[in-house]
Amino acid sequence: MVGGALADRLPRHHVMVAANLFSAVSQGALAALVLSGEPALWQLMLLSAGAGAGYAFYSPAAGGMIMESVAPEHAARAFSVYRIGFNGSQIGGAALGGALTAAVGAGWVLALDAACFLAAAALRFLLEPQAPTARAGGGGMLRDLREGWQEFSSRRWLWVIVLQFSVLVACVGAVETVYGPAFAKERLGGARDWGLAMAAYGVGLVATGLLMARWQPRRILLVGNWGVFLFGVPALALAASAPMPALCAAMFLSGVGVTVFSVNWMIALQQEIPPEAFSRITAYDELGSLSLAPIGTALAGPVANRLGLSGALWACAVISLVFSAAVLLEPQVRRLSRRPTVPADAPADPVPAPAATG
């Protein structure tokens, strides 16, 4: 929340640069510890918290800057291209990180990560928004946070979907990080098969970005939430002990759903939120959506011990589907529509000449 308030008060790209520099120091310190020997658990925890703090300042500033920089008439294509790059880099980065760790060791990979943060800071230092928005002035941090909360809580469609995602992210995170790998180890070919399934998920993420660049549905949140229904498909496939091809298809569909929702969600935020509050809304969105994720991951093991792996997967699948359906009870989610946009460089309507009089 503090990161969001600062990003709405200061130039957003400056906040991004500061966050990148902080992350570079954090990762550089972790790299030095790993290269010098076995770091203590408390050191890993402290530096991991530092990495999270850097992200907490970077993400609201980045989200606000992206929405501020894109003209509404180009939003669908721009946000789709952004999601393609974002998702593709995450998938490729994970694969590259694993390969480099096997080749040169974790310490040198962490050092490279720190260097990449420095490079990112240098690039972002050169950014200049084309049309800077007036930032919140006067008052203090608490006032900025209260104003951001008012913007957030006054829109039912916004907080209802964030509440939905607080549960969905916990369930999906448990499936992807705990139940899926455990299922692959017990009943499939282990890490290799789960890696293939995650690759199918990545293909769905990236390929759907190309579709969303051309598809512009009118009911943006309604269509986005149809994508959310696909989030629970992998849990269904795993719970039903589906064969590997069916699991890959389920993961692909989940990736499709993520991109369909993400692009429409960004369009809705840009359309409905005042530009001077973009970063604070992004902060409240991420805070709410991620709030239950640590709890979901921590409880995944005990729940599986109690219900069995299949029972835990069925529970995640049912919860995901129920919350995907429940959010449609809110009329604002069903009805929020894309507004027609006029290009910024479109000529103004000519003023009619006065009628001739005799």
N, C-alpha and C positions, 0 to 999 in steps of 0.2 A: 504493500500500500504506500509506503514511503517512496519507493521507486516511482510509482505512478504519479504521485503528487509532484515530485521533483521534475519529472519529464513533462508535466503540463505547465510548470512554472519556468523552466529553463529551456534553452534550445535542445531539442531532443537528441540531435546527433552528438552534442557535447556529453550528454548523460551516457550515451552508448559508448563513446570513447573512454570515459572514466570507468565504466563497468568492464570494458575489455581489458584495460590496464590492470584493474584489480584482479581479474581472472588470470591474467598472465602471471602476476606475482604469486597468486595462490597455487597455480599449476606448476610454476617454476620451483616453488618451495617443496611441493610434493615430489617433483622429479628429483631434486637434490637429496631428499630423504631416502627415496627408493634406491638411487644410485649409490648412496653411501652405506647402505646396509638395510636391515629389516626395520622399517618404521614401527613405532608403537601404535596400538589401536587408537589411543586418544589423539595422536597426531593425525591419523587418517580421518578420524571423525571431525576434528577441528578444521582441517583443510577442505574436507568435503562440504562442511557447512559454509566455508568461505566461498567455494564454487557456487553453492546455491544462492548465497547472498549476491554474488556478481550477476547471476542470471536474473534475480529478482529486480535488479535495477535496470538491466539491459532490456528484458522482454517488454515491459510496458512502453519504454521509449521507442523500441523498434516497431511495436504494433501501432503506436500512435503515428509515427513518422510514415509508415507505409500507407496508412489510410489517408493521411493528410496530403501525401504526394501524388496520389492517383486521382485523376479526374473521374467523376461519377460515370460518365459515358464510356469510359474504358475499364471500369472496375472489374467486370466479369473476366475479361481477357488478362488483365494485369494480375489479379489475385490468383487466377488459374496458373499463370506462369510462375508466380511466386511459390505456390504450393508444389509445383513440379520441381523447382530448384530446391526448396526446403526439404521435401521428402526424399528426393534423389540424393542430396548430400548426406542426409542422415543414414540412408541405407548404405551408400558407398563409403561413408566415413566409418561405420561400424565394421564393414568388411576389411577396409584398409587398416584400421586399428588392430584388428585381430591378426592380420597377416604380418604387420610390422612388429607386433609384440612377439610373435613366434620367431621372427627373424633377428631382432636386435634387443628385445627385452622391454619390459614395461617402463623402466626409468627413462630410456631414450625416447619412447613414444610420448610420455608425459612432457618431456622437454620440448619435443616438436609441437605438442599441443600448446604449450606456453608461447612458443615462437609464433604460432598461427594467431593467437590472441593479439600479440603485438602487431602483426601485419594487419589484422582486421582493424585495430585501433588507428593505425596510420591511414588506411583507406577511408575510414569513416570520418577522420578529421578533415578530409577534403570535401565532404558532402556539404552542400548548401541547398536547403529547401527552396523551391522556386517561389512559393507563396507562403511565407511564415505566418502562422496564426498568432494573434495576440494571446499571450499567456496570462494566467491568473495573476493579478497584482493585488497588493495590499493583504492585510490579514496574515495569518501564520499557517503552519502546516496543518493544525487541527481544523482550521476553517476550510482549507482545501480538501481535506479528507471528508468533512461533513458535506460539502457541496458535491463531491464525487459520489458519496453514498446516496444523496438525494436524487442525483441523476440515475443511479443504478436502481434504487428501490422504487422509483416512480414508474418504471416500465415493467409490467407484469411478465411480458414475453421474455424479458431479459433475465430476471431472477428465477423464473420458473425453469428455463433451460439450464441455467447454471446449477440450480438445485438438482435437476435431472443428471447432469454430468458429474456431480460430486459422487453419486452412486455408481454411474456407469464406468467412470474412470477407475474406481476401486475394483469393480468386477473384471473389467477388461485387463487391468494391470495384473490381477491375480492369475488370470488365464495365461497371459503372454509370458509372465516371468516365473511363475511357479507351476501351475497345473500343466501347461503345454509341454515344457521340458520334461516334467516328471512322467507324463503320459508317453512321450516319445521314448524315454528311457525304458519304461516298463513294457510297452506294447508295439513300438515301432523300431526303427533302426537307430535310435539314440539321437545324438546331436546333429548328425548328418541330415536325418529326415526333418527334424525341427528347423534346421537351417533352410531346407528347401521350402518348407511351409512359410517361413518368414519372408523368403524371397518372393513367393507368390503374393504375399501381402504387399510387399514393396512394389511389385508390378502393378497391382490394382491401384495403389496410391498414385503412381506416376502416370499411368495410362489414362486414368479418369481426369487428370488435369487437362489433357488435350480435349476431352469431351466438354468439360466445363468452360473452356475458352470460347466455345461456340454456342452452347446451350444457355439460354437466359430465361429460366422459368419465372412466371409472374408471382406465384406464391412462394417467396423465397424460403421462409421458415418451414412451411408445410413440406416442400420438396426436400429441404435439408433434413428434416426429421425422418422422412422415409429412408434417407441414408443411414440414420441412426439405428433403425431397425436391423440393419446388417451387422452392427457391432457384435451382436450376440450369436451370429451364425457359427463362428469357430467353436464356441463353447458347446453348441448343439452337436456339431460334427464330432468333437472329442467325446462328449458324453455318450453318443450313439456308437462309439468305436468305429467310426467311418474309416474306410481304407484310405491309403495315402493320396490317391488322386482326388477323392472327395474332400479330404482335409485341405489340400492345396486350393481347390475351388472355393471352399468356405473362406479361407484366408484371403484369397483374391477379392471376394465379394466384400469382406470387411474393409479392405483397403479402398475399394470403390466407395463404400459408405462414408468413410472418413473424409475423403476429398469432396464428395458431394455436399456433405454438411459444412466442411471448413470454408469452402468458397462462398456458399450462400450466407454463412454466419458473418463473414467479413463484410459482405455487401450490406447486410442488415445493420451492422454496427456503423459503417460509414454513412449510411443513409439516415439513420435515426438518432445518432449521438452528435451533440455539438462538437466541432473540432477541438475546442479548447479543453474538452474533457476526455478525449480519446484515450490517453494513457491511464488516467485513473479508472476508467471503465475497464480497460484491458487488465489492470491490476486486480480489480474486484472480481472480474471474470476468472482469471487464473487462480486467484486465492480460493474462490468457491469451488471451482472445478477440481482442483488438486487436493482439497482439504482432507478427503477421506482416503486418498491413495496410499499414504503410509500405513494407515490402519488396515486397509484391505490386504496389503502385502503381508503385514505382520500376522493377520488372522488366517491367512490362506492355509498355512500348515496345520494349525489346530482344527480348522473346519474340515480339512481333508481327513485328518485322523478320526474325527467324529463321524462324518458322513461317508467316508470312503472317497476315492478320487472321482469316481463316476457321479456320486451324489453331490459333491461339491461343484462339479461342472454343470450338472443339471440345475443346481441352485443359481449359479451365475447366469446361465442362459435364460432361466425364467425371470429373474430379477431384471435383466437387461431388456427383455421384451416387454415386461409390465411397465417399466419406467418409460420406455419408448412410446407406448400407447397412452400412458397417463398424461403426458405433456400435451397431447392433442385435445384434452378436455379444455384447455385454455383457449378461448376464442381469438385472442391476439396472436397466438402462434399460428392458428389456422388461416387467419385473414391478412396478416402483414404482407403487403404486396410491393413489388418493385415499382418505384416511381419512374415515370418517363424522364429522360435526361436530354438536355440540350447542349451540344458541344459549346465549349467556352468561346471558340472562334467563330461561331455561327453569326451571320449578320443579323442585326436587329430588324424587326418588321418596319418597313418604311411608313412614315407618317403620311396618311392620305392628304392630297392637296385639297384645299378648300374649294367647294363647288362654285362655279362661275355664276355671277348674278347679273341680271340685265338692268 
